[in-house]
Amino acid sequence: MKIKTSICSLLALGGCLYFTSCSDDLETGGAQNLSVASFYPTIVMEGTEVEVNGTALSRVTEVVFPGGITSTDITVVDDRILTVVAPAGVSDTEAPLIVRAEGEEAQSRQTIRQAQPAFAQYNYTDDEGAVTGTEMTIEGRDLLLVDAVTLAKDGESLVIPAIEMSRKTTDAIRILLPMDAPLGEGVSVTLTFKNGTTLELPAIEVIEGAGGGTWVESEVTLYEGEPVDIGNWGSMQIEASKLTGIKEGDIIRVYFTDAASGAQGSLKSTADGWPGLTPELEYFDLTADEIAAGYYMRTFTADMIAALGSNNLVISGHDYIVTKVSLFTQVWVEDGDTDLRDPITDQTIVLNDFEDDGSHNSSWDGSWTTGVVLEFPTEANGNIYCRLAETVAGDIWFVNCNHKDFGTISGIENYAFKFDLLIEEGVTGASAATMQIVLGDNWLWVGEGLLPETTNGKWITVTRNIADIKSELTGDLTIGSATNGLYGGNIPAGVCVDNLRLDPIE
C-alpha cells in the first residue's frame, strides 16, 4: 500500500491532477495484466510439476517451455498461482517460461530448462568411508528432482525417501546411512526421480558402524557483529558457505532491536531478481509477539532450501535493526556421546542458573569484575546459560549471585557440587584455568583441572564432592543469601556454564 500511495503522489506532482484516486485495480481486479513473477523449480523432467506465481494466471490456457514445447496440463489455484506439468522434449538450453492467454502472453525473468542429472563423486563424514550411522553426500548435477535413494545388495534393498534426506540441492544430496543398510562391497546406489526415471551410480562398500545415534539440536551463529540497520528496505547477506548444511526442519532466528510499528521482514535469495524464499517471505509483517520477543523465526522447507540453492541469503525489510542471526539445526551424534549432563531432580538444590524465578537470576549482576564480557544465549528450548565472550588472564568472577536465601543445608559433606559445562569446539587452554568454587561465602580452591581441556562442543556435568575439596566443611552449612558461584583466572572465551547446584551423593 505504501507503493500505491507513492505512485499517486508522483502522478499528482507530475500535473496529472485529473486522477482523483488510485484504484485498487492496480493491485487486483479485471484490469490486471498477465505476468510471471516467479516459478519453481527451474529445472524439469517430463511429467514433473512447476508452480508459477504471477498475476491474472486464471486466464492462462497454455505454458511454453524452452524449445517451443507447449503444455496445456494446467491446474489453476487462483489468480496468482497455477501449476503446470512439464511435457516431453523440453530443451536443455535455458530460456524463459512463457504463459499465454487469449490475446496476450507474458514471459518470466527467470529461465528454465530440461534437467540433465549426472554423478560427480561421493563424500563421507567418516574417514573410513560409507559407515552406517554416519553421513554420505552424493555430489553431481541437477539432483534437485531426486525423490529417493535406494541401496541394494544380494536381493536386500533399503529405500531412503526425500523426506529423510538431511540435505538436497541441485548439486548435492546428503543422507544418513541407516544402521540396517546392506553391508559389504558392491552395494548398488540408485537415484529415483520425481517422474519415476532412475540413475545408477557407482557401487560403494558399506561398513557397519559402532552403533546408532540421535539428532541433537544445535544453535549455529550465522552472524553476530555490528548491528545492521535495515532502515527502509536495506539488507544484509549471509554467505552461501555458511548455509551448506541447511536441511528441512531447520529454523532460522533473526534477532533485532528498535522495531517500529509496521516493521516488515524479508527472507530472499541472491538468485536473479532476488526472489523471496517463498512468495510469503518476500515481505511479511513483524507481529507484536515477535517485536516483544526481539526475534522472528521461520522453519526451512524443502522448497525454501531449493529456492535458496547455492546463493547467499538476503535478510531485508524495513524499520528494525538486526543484531544476530542463528540457525537451529539437528546434528547427528553417535550413541553414548549425546547429552552428558546429569539430570536435575527433586533433591537438587540449584544455586545459580540464568532464568527468572521471581527472586533469583544469576545473570542480573553479570560479573562483579569490571571489564568481563559475559553473554547469556538462549537455546531454542528456552534455556538460558552463561558464556564467557572474551578470554581473561587475571582472576575474575565468572558466575556470582546472592539474590536467593537457601537457608541451612544439613550434612554438607554428603553433597556434591555440580555445574553444566560446554566448551565450544576449537577452544584451547580451558584445563589450565585456575578455579575456585564459592559456596555460601566459603572459598573452595580447586586450581587447574576443574575445567577439562574440551567437551567437544557438547554439554557435560562437572562434579566435585564437597568432602574431597574441603574436608573440614562438615555438618550444617548456613548458606542464606551469601554468595555462590565460580571464580578463577586464565579462562578462555567460549566456555559456557549453567545450573551450578548441589546434589546428594548417592
SVG drawing of the C-alpha trace seen along z (x, -y; Angstrom):
<svg xmlns="http://www.w3.org/2000/svg" viewBox="-13 -20 60 82">
<polyline fill="none" stroke="black" stroke-width="0.4" points="0.0,0.0 2.9,-2.3 4.0,-1.8 0.5,-2.6 0.4,-5.9 3.8,-6.8 2.5,-6.3 -0.5,-8.6 1.8,-11.3 4.1,-11.2 1.1,-11.4 -0.2,-14.5 3.2,-16.1 3.5,-15.5 0.4,-17.5 -2.0,-14.6 -4.5,-16.1 -7.4,-14.6 -6.5,-11.3 -8.7,-11.8 -7.8,-8.4 -5.7,-5.3 -7.9,-2.4 -7.2,0.9 -7.3,2.3 -3.6,1.5 -3.2,4.5 -6.3,6.6 -9.3,6.8 -10.1,7.1 -7.6,4.5 -4.7,6.6 -2.2,7.6 -0.9,11.1 2.6,11.6 5.0,14.1 6.7,13.1 8.5,16.4 8.3,20.2 9.8,23.3 11.7,25.5 13.9,24.0 14.8,27.5 12.3,30.0 11.9,33.6 9.0,34.9 6.0,35.2 7.3,33.1 5.2,30.2 6.1,26.5 4.4,23.9 4.1,20.5 3.4,17.3 2.2,14.1 -0.9,12.1 -4.1,12.9 -3.0,16.5 -6.5,17.8 -6.8,16.8 -3.8,18.9 -4.6,21.6 -1.0,22.8 2.5,22.6 5.5,22.7 8.8,24.3 12.3,24.0 12.4,25.3 8.8,24.1 7.3,27.1 3.8,26.3 1.8,27.8 -1.9,27.4 -1.8,29.7 -2.5,26.7 -4.2,26.5 -5.3,23.0 -5.0,22.5 -6.2,18.9 -5.5,15.7 -1.9,15.6 -0.9,19.3 -1.0,22.1 0.8,25.5 1.8,27.0 3.1,30.4 6.3,30.3 5.9,32.1 8.4,34.3 11.0,32.7 11.9,29.6 15.2,28.2 18.2,28.3 19.1,24.8 17.9,22.2 15.1,20.0 12.2,18.0 8.9,19.6 6.0,18.2 2.4,18.1 -0.4,17.5 -4.0,16.4 -6.4,15.3 -4.9,12.4 -1.9,11.9 1.3,13.6 4.0,12.9 7.4,14.4 9.4,14.8 12.7,13.1 13.9,16.5 14.9,19.2 14.1,22.9 15.5,26.0 15.4,29.7 17.4,31.4 20.5,33.4 21.3,35.3 24.9,36.5 27.0,38.0 30.3,36.5 31.6,38.1 30.8,39.4 31.9,37.6 31.8,39.1 31.8,37.7 33.7,40.8 37.3,41.2 36.7,44.9 34.0,44.2 30.4,45.2 29.9,46.2 26.4,46.9 25.3,44.2 27.3,41.5 26.5,39.3 27.3,39.7 27.0,36.9 26.3,37.6 27.6,34.7 26.6,34.1 24.4,32.0 20.7,31.5 19.9,33.6 17.1,31.4 14.3,33.7 15.6,36.9 12.8,38.5 14.6,41.4 18.0,43.2 18.0,47.0 20.8,49.1 20.8,52.8 22.9,55.9 22.1,59.7 18.3,59.2 18.3,56.9 17.4,53.3 16.7,50.2 14.9,47.0 15.7,43.6 12.9,41.2 13.5,37.5 11.9,36.5 14.6,38.4 17.5,36.7 19.4,34.3 20.2,32.1 19.1,31.9 20.1,29.2 20.8,29.1 24.4,30.1 24.3,32.5 22.3,35.0 23.2,35.7 21.9,38.9 22.4,40.6 23.4,44.2 20.9,46.3 22.1,48.9 20.1,51.6 21.6,50.7 23.1,53.6 26.7,54.2 29.9,55.1 31.4,54.3 29.3,53.9 26.3,52.1 24.4,50.5 23.2,47.0 20.2,45.9 18.6,42.4 14.9,42.3 13.5,39.0 10.0,37.5 8.9,38.7 10.0,42.3 13.1,42.4 16.3,43.7 20.1,43.2 22.5,45.9 25.6,44.6 28.9,46.4 28.6,49.1 30.0,48.5 31.3,50.5 29.1,50.0 30.9,50.6 29.0,51.4 29.3,48.6 29.7,49.0 26.1,48.1 23.2,45.8 22.8,42.2 20.4,39.4 19.7,36.0 20.6,33.2 19.5,29.6 22.4,27.2 22.5,23.4 24.8,22.2 25.6,18.5 25.4,17.2 26.0,13.5 27.0,11.7 28.8,8.4 28.0,4.8 24.2,4.2 22.8,3.8 20.2,1.1 17.8,2.4 16.2,-1.0 13.9,-1.3 14.4,1.9 18.0,2.1 19.6,5.6 22.3,7.8 23.5,11.1 24.5,14.5 27.2,16.1 26.3,19.3 29.3,21.0 27.6,20.8 24.4,22.4 25.6,25.6 24.3,27.7 20.7,26.4 18.1,29.2 14.3,29.4 13.1,28.5 16.0,26.2 15.0,22.9 16.4,19.5 16.1,16.9 16.8,13.2 17.3,11.2 16.5,7.5 16.0,4.3 14.2,0.9 11.4,2.4 8.8,-0.3 5.1,0.4 4.5,1.6 8.0,3.0 8.4,5.8 10.9,8.6 12.0,10.4 14.0,13.5 15.2,13.7 17.9,15.3 20.5,13.5 19.3,15.5 18.3,13.4 15.8,10.9 16.3,11.6 13.1,13.6 11.6,14.5 12.4,18.0 8.6,18.3 6.2,15.7 5.1,15.1 8.7,14.4 9.3,11.7 8.0,9.4 6.0,10.0 4.7,8.0 6.6,8.4 3.9,9.4 3.5,7.8 4.7,11.0 7.9,11.1 8.6,7.4 8.2,8.2 10.4,11.2 13.1,9.4 13.4,12.0 11.4,13.7 11.8,17.3 11.0,19.3 11.3,23.0 13.1,24.1 11.0,26.2 12.3,28.2 11.0,25.5 12.8,22.8 16.1,24.7 15.7,25.3 14.9,21.6 18.0,20.6 20.1,23.0 23.8,22.1 23.1,18.4 23.5,16.0 20.6,15.5 19.3,11.9 17.7,10.5 15.8,7.4 12.6,5.4 12.3,2.1 12.2,0.4 14.3,2.7 18.0,3.4 19.5,6.9 21.8,7.9 22.3,11.6 21.2,14.4 21.2,18.0 20.3,21.4 18.9,24.1 19.8,27.3 19.8,31.0 23.3,32.5 23.7,36.3 25.6,37.5 26.5,41.2 25.1,43.1 27.0,42.6 28.1,39.1 24.9,37.1 24.0,35.1 26.2,36.0 24.5,33.7 23.3,35.1 19.6,34.7 18.2,32.1 16.0,34.0 13.6,33.1 16.6,33.3 18.8,30.9 19.5,27.5 20.1,25.1 22.3,22.3 22.9,20.4 21.0,20.6 20.0,17.9 16.2,17.9 14.0,15.7 12.1,17.5 10.9,14.3 13.7,13.8 16.7,15.1 18.5,14.9 22.3,15.2 22.5,13.0 21.2,10.0 24.6,8.7 26.7,10.0 30.2,10.4 31.2,8.5 34.6,8.0 34.9,4.9 35.6,5.5 34.4,9.1 32.2,9.7 29.5,12.3 26.7,13.3 23.5,15.1 22.4,17.0 19.0,18.7 18.7,22.2 15.7,23.0 14.0,24.7 14.2,21.5 17.1,22.5 19.5,19.6 23.1,20.1 26.2,18.1 29.0,17.7 32.4,16.0 32.7,13.9 36.3,12.7 39.4,14.5 40.6,13.3 44.0,13.7 43.6,12.3 41.3,13.6 37.6,12.8 34.1,13.5 32.7,15.8 29.4,16.7 28.2,14.8 24.9,14.3 23.4,13.7 19.8,13.0 18.2,16.0 18.1,17.3 19.0,21.0 18.7,21.4 20.7,24.1 21.8,27.4 22.4,30.3 25.4,32.7 27.1,30.6 29.8,33.3 27.3,35.6 26.7,33.3 28.5,32.9 28.9,29.5 28.0,29.7 27.7,27.4 26.9,28.0 29.8,27.1 30.1,26.6 33.5,25.7 33.0,24.7 34.8,26.5 38.2,25.0 38.7,23.5 42.1,24.4 43.6,23.8 40.5,24.5 42.2,27.1 44.8,24.5 42.2,22.3 42.8,21.8 39.3,22.1 37.7,21.7 34.2,22.8 32.4,20.3 29.7,21.9 27.9,19.8 30.9,17.4 33.2,20.4 36.0,20.4 36.9,23.9 40.2,23.9 40.4,26.4 43.0,24.8 43.8,26.3 41.8,29.2 38.3,28.2 37.6,27.4 38.6,30.2 40.6,29.2 37.5,29.8 33.9,31.1 33.9,31.4 31.3,28.8 28.8,30.7 27.3,30.2 28.7,32.3 28.3,32.1 31.4,31.4 31.1,32.9 33.3,32.4 32.4,33.9 32.5,31.2 34.4,33.6 37.1,34.0 37.6,30.3 37.4,29.1 37.3,31.9 36.7,29.6 33.5,28.3 31.0,30.6 27.7,30.6 25.2,27.8 26.1,25.2 24.1,22.0 24.1,20.5 21.3,18.0 21.7,15.3 25.5,15.5 27.5,15.6 27.6,18.7 29.5,19.0 32.7,19.6 35.9,17.5 39.1,18.0 41.7,17.0 43.1,17.9 39.7,18.8 39.4,18.8 36.4,17.3 33.9,19.9 33.5,21.5 29.8,21.8 28.3,22.8 24.8,23.4 23.0,24.8 25.5,24.5 24.0,26.8 24.3,29.2 23.2,32.9 23.2,35.5 25.9,38.2 24.3,41.5"/>
</svg>
